Amino acid sequence: MNLSDYLKAGYPCLYVATIEPLRATASIKTEGWNSYSWDCMRGIIARETGQIADDVLDPLGAVKWLSGKSDTVLFVQNFHHFINSVEIIQEIQNAISIWKGSGCCLIMVGPQVLLPREIASFFTMLDFKLPSSAELRSIQQELADAVKVEVSEDAVEAALGLTEFESETAFALSLVLKK
């Protein structure tokens, strides 16, 4: 998933709806922007280096952190658990014009949720798809190569609708049971 067009157009808030937040965040391209991830256990991490950029653990602090940056993208995980806080809502409302003016974007990554009415219009909702047949085939191929067996197209077809993690573990189990 490439968000460059949204970022170039100055979108200050995006919501990537997915049940695979780690896969989504890892696969999203943000060339030309400083790119960070936040979670409430590790704080703010530079996506390129994996180094801690700031030890801000509270969600309000993470939103405020972004307001002091330029040309920066901040991916926030599990933020849907905090989004109904009046402080978070107010800070997002206060920061929208700052983010637009400084080229910053808050990107929430998580399951589909109903955003608070006060800020829902600021977010553009994007859907991160489950793995395609080609991606599932690649996962199975990697596992099959390790144990020198053929890829099963029936297994690939059966795995459609599973997450990457679910399909990988199902493929691995089938290989173990096959031996």
C-alpha positions as CSV (number, residue, x, y, z in Angstrom):
1,M,0.0,0.0,0.0
2,N,1.5,3.3,-1.0
3,L,0.2,6.4,0.7
4,S,2.4,8.9,-1.1
5,D,-0.5,10.5,-3.0
6,Y,-2.5,11.1,0.2
7,L,0.6,12.6,1.9
8,K,1.5,14.8,-1.1
9,A,-2.1,16.1,-1.1
10,G,-1.8,17.1,2.6
11,Y,-4.1,14.6,4.2
12,P,-3.5,15.1,8.0
13,C,-5.3,11.9,9.2
14,L,-5.7,8.5,7.6
15,Y,-7.2,5.4,9.1
16,V,-6.0,2.1,7.7
17,A,-8.6,-0.5,8.6
18,T,-7.1,-3.9,9.1
19,I,-7.0,-6.9,11.5
20,E,-3.3,-7.2,10.6
21,P,-1.8,-3.9,11.9
22,L,1.8,-5.2,12.0
23,R,1.7,-6.4,8.4
24,A,-0.1,-3.3,7.2
25,T,2.4,-0.9,8.9
26,A,5.4,-2.9,7.6
27,S,4.1,-2.8,4.0
28,I,3.0,0.8,3.8
29,K,5.4,3.0,1.8
30,T,5.9,6.6,2.9
31,E,8.9,7.7,0.8
32,G,9.9,11.3,1.3
33,W,8.5,11.6,4.8
34,N,10.0,11.0,8.2
35,S,8.2,7.9,9.3
36,Y,7.5,6.7,12.9
37,S,5.4,4.2,14.7
38,W,3.9,4.6,18.2
39,D,2.5,2.1,20.6
40,C,1.7,2.4,24.3
41,M,4.5,0.0,25.3
42,R,7.5,1.2,23.3
43,G,6.8,4.8,22.6
44,I,7.8,6.4,19.3
45,I,10.0,4.3,17.1
46,A,11.8,5.4,13.9
47,R,10.4,3.0,11.2
48,E,13.6,3.1,9.2
49,T,16.0,2.2,12.0
50,G,13.8,0.6,14.6
51,Q,15.4,3.0,17.2
52,I,13.4,4.7,19.9
53,A,12.9,8.3,18.9
54,D,10.9,9.3,22.0
55,D,9.8,7.4,25.1
56,V,6.3,9.0,25.0
57,L,4.0,6.2,26.1
58,D,0.7,8.0,26.6
59,P,-1.5,8.5,23.5
60,L,-2.1,12.2,24.1
61,G,1.7,12.7,24.2
62,A,2.1,10.9,20.9
63,V,-0.4,13.2,19.2
64,K,1.2,16.3,20.7
65,W,4.6,15.0,19.6
66,L,3.5,15.0,15.9
67,S,2.5,18.6,16.2
68,G,6.1,19.6,16.7
69,K,7.3,18.0,13.5
70,S,7.3,18.6,9.8
71,D,7.0,16.2,6.9
72,T,6.4,13.4,9.4
73,V,4.1,10.4,9.4
74,L,3.1,8.8,12.7
75,F,1.5,5.4,12.6
76,V,-0.4,4.7,15.8
77,Q,-1.4,1.2,16.8
78,N,-4.3,0.2,19.1
79,F,-5.2,3.9,19.1
80,H,-8.9,3.0,18.7
81,H,-8.8,2.2,22.4
82,F,-8.0,5.8,23.2
83,I,-9.8,7.7,20.5
84,N,-12.9,8.5,22.5
85,S,-11.0,10.4,25.1
86,V,-12.0,14.1,25.1
87,E,-8.4,15.1,25.4
88,I,-7.4,13.1,22.3
89,I,-10.4,14.4,20.4
90,Q,-9.5,18.0,21.3
91,E,-5.9,17.6,20.5
92,I,-6.6,16.2,17.1
93,Q,-9.0,19.1,16.5
94,N,-6.4,21.6,17.6
95,A,-3.6,19.9,15.5
96,I,-5.4,19.4,12.1
97,S,-4.3,22.8,10.7
98,I,-0.8,22.4,12.1
99,W,-0.4,19.0,10.5
100,K,-1.7,20.2,7.2
101,G,0.6,23.2,7.2
102,S,3.7,21.2,8.2
103,G,3.1,18.1,6.0
104,C,2.4,15.8,8.9
105,C,-0.1,12.9,9.0
106,L,-1.5,10.8,11.8
107,I,-2.2,7.3,10.6
108,M,-4.3,5.0,12.7
109,V,-3.9,1.4,12.0
110,G,-6.4,-1.0,13.4
111,P,-9.8,-2.7,13.1
112,Q,-12.7,-0.9,11.6
113,V,-14.2,1.4,14.2
114,L,-16.7,4.2,14.4
115,L,-14.7,7.3,15.0
116,P,-16.1,10.1,17.3
117,R,-18.3,12.5,15.3
118,E,-16.1,15.4,16.3
119,I,-13.1,14.1,14.3
120,A,-14.5,11.5,11.9
121,S,-14.5,14.0,9.0
122,F,-10.7,14.6,9.4
123,F,-9.9,10.9,8.7
124,T,-9.9,9.2,5.3
125,M,-10.6,5.5,5.7
126,L,-8.5,3.1,3.7
127,D,-9.0,-0.7,3.7
128,F,-5.9,-2.9,4.0
129,K,-6.7,-6.2,2.2
130,L,-6.0,-9.7,3.5
131,P,-3.3,-11.6,1.6
132,S,-4.0,-12.3,-2.1
133,S,-3.6,-15.7,-3.7
134,A,-0.2,-14.7,-5.0
135,E,0.9,-13.6,-1.5
136,L,-0.5,-16.8,0.0
137,R,1.3,-18.9,-2.6
138,S,4.5,-17.1,-1.8
139,I,4.1,-17.9,1.9
140,Q,3.4,-21.5,1.2
141,Q,6.3,-21.7,-1.3
142,E,8.8,-20.5,1.3
143,L,7.6,-23.1,3.7
144,A,7.4,-25.8,1.1
145,D,10.9,-25.1,-0.2
146,A,12.3,-25.5,3.4
147,V,11.0,-29.1,3.5
148,K,11.2,-29.8,-0.2
149,V,7.5,-30.4,-1.0
150,E,5.3,-29.0,-3.7
151,V,3.0,-26.0,-3.3
152,S,-0.7,-27.0,-3.0
153,E,-3.0,-24.8,-5.0
154,D,-5.9,-26.2,-3.1
155,A,-4.3,-25.1,0.2
156,V,-3.7,-21.6,-1.3
157,E,-7.4,-21.4,-2.3
158,A,-8.5,-22.7,1.1
159,A,-6.4,-20.0,2.9
160,L,-8.1,-17.1,1.1
161,G,-9.7,-14.9,3.8
162,L,-7.1,-15.8,6.4
163,T,-4.5,-13.3,7.7
164,E,-0.9,-13.8,6.9
165,F,-0.2,-15.2,10.4
166,E,-3.2,-17.6,10.2
167,S,-2.3,-18.9,6.7
168,E,1.4,-19.3,7.6
169,T,0.6,-21.3,10.7
170,A,-2.1,-23.4,8.8
171,F,0.4,-24.1,6.0
172,A,3.1,-25.1,8.6
173,L,0.7,-27.4,10.4
174,S,-0.3,-29.1,7.1
175,L,3.4,-29.7,6.3
176,V,4.0,-31.2,9.8
177,L,0.9,-33.5,9.4
178,K,1.9,-34.5,5.9
179,K,5.2,-36.0,7.0
